[in-house]
Amino acid sequence: MADVLVRKRLVTVEEIFHEGGPVTGRTIKRGAAIAVIKNPFAGRYVEDIAFFMKDLEPLGVSLAQALLDALGGVAGTIEGYGKGAIVGEAGELEHGALWHVPGGYAMRDVLGSTKAIVPSTKKVGGPGTRLDVPITHVNASYVRTHYDAMEVGVPDAPRADEIALVLVMTMGGRVHARIGGLLAHQIEKWDGLR
């Protein structure tokens, strides 16, 4: 078991009123929570790294709860989510993949009965690297109004021996969504897809 050493956490919330179209009656909030941790595998190839996912579970739950709290603390208001990781230059892409299970399941635990897979992305980069985290509806991946992404990053992270672990939640779809397709109130199958 490796210790998860957190250097810093960031939580940010956006309020979107419009994007060039009319101001809607509903403000859409979306937020990101980022934890910058030391990468215990930086600078060397390690064959067995999967155990670190279990070590990351408490951090995942803590980060998901902090993000939900920043968005008002009511799980039922969250409509979209995503996750990602930026691995410092002394690490490898696979180190970011360690976030899939603890990050995704943490959001599902905190939000309750979500059905859809939590979309994800990852990359290797240095301090200030930006990441576009994909977002889909929490209960049906085919809800087009919620196809989105949130750009995130940390000015001084990740350092070469760090990983920035990211969770994103939204309280709605795109503010001027109008491309048709399945709408959130039309979800029927509850299988995470349609």
Secondary structure, DSSP 8 states (H G I E B T S, - for coil): -----EEEEEEEEEEE--SSS---SS-EEEEEEEEEEE-TTTTS--S--THHHHHHHHHHHHHHHHHHHHTTS-GGG--EEEEEEEE-TTS-HHHHHTTHHHHHHHHHHHH-S--S---EEEEE--TT-EEEEEEEESSBTT-GGG-EEEEEEBTTB--TTEEEEEEEEESSS-TT--S-S--GGG--S-SB--
